[in-house]
């Protein structure tokens, strides 16, 4: 399938981008917005409308392959890229990518995606978006879904079935939990625990109350056969509440785990050690302390675990039970595929994640990736309202499963 044109168009993302440093420092809410001046370079306000860029590959038969450049909700912190500028990204596409791809034959994904991902001068969001478009073009040319193409090119041997879903509550930490329970998501509620004073409390009292409420709400609303994982994203606030004391943090996480029972409990980024090597050392020690206590609380790596090299370092350091492979941070989807496969081979939980600030196009592409590699968990995205993200990726996985099952039946 030959590319006849490359078009880039600024579009809207599924949420907003936030200055995490300012929020964690105690920014007060002003309705949906936040008060105060931003701290992270590149922000003009603490909360800003997200940006995205669609890359359209026009194919010789008239079809179009699409991929979306996107950034995470919290850019510019934890070792991540700075804030995204869709107009600057559009210029990258027109100057660097278009001359390489126009007139080129797309006869597979892995080879061409790796070459484009290595082009000098491309930002991480642009690498992310163009890889989605290349995957779509290759799958259309092969007459199969993107998941089937990845499964075959990477020889994963995975039977294509829906991946467990993890939903995000955003600031609606109570109403959205009810939605998640009614829709029977596999892991909940995320919680957006990004404020030590109002969401954690001086010694964790508020967070313990919230976990108890989530546990009791599940028991109240659901049948006995619904056993989701309670998974909280903690944004380093537990470390702040206990002044970085790993024994105290471990003790508090153990209490959270007991409070969540009978449901499994995961703690994502409970502390921020300020750098990759420091984070790996702290998480490895924290896991050892939890094991000494006989706790089955799982630690999920997020910040400082952004690139494929970062993920390999966390695996080598045994610094997590589950690794959040944050898809926009890895650039090309080939890196996400490699990362998830390496995490699975290491025996750790492979979380195909990302951000609420993506688009429907990028969410659908990563749903195919998650299915093809057999990820343990997939983020319901984009957006923070639960319904839209669960629908977008959940429905896509259902469609892919049905197609793959029908093809298997007719070729068996």
Secondary structure, 3 states (H helix, E strand, C coil): CEEEEEEEEEEEEEEEEECHHHHHCCCCEECCEECCCCCCCCCCCCEEEEEEEEEEEEECCCCEEEEEECCCCCCCCCCCCCCCCHHHHHHHHHHHHHHHHCCCECCCCHHHHHHHHCCCCCCHHHHHHHHHHHHHHHHHHHCCCHHHHHHHHCCCCCCCCCCCEECCCCCCCCHHHHHHHHCCCCEEEECCCCCHHHHHCCCCHHHHHHHHHHHHHHHHHCCCCCCCEEEEECCCHHHHHCCCCHHHHHHHHHHHHHHHCCCCEEEECCCCCCCHHHHHHHHHHHHHHHHHCCCCCEEEECCCCCCHHHHHHHHHCCCCCEEEECHHHHCCHHHHHHHHHHHHHCCCEEEECCCCCCCHHHHHHHHHHHHHHCCCEEECCCCCCCHHHHHHHHHHHHHHHHHHHHHHHHHC
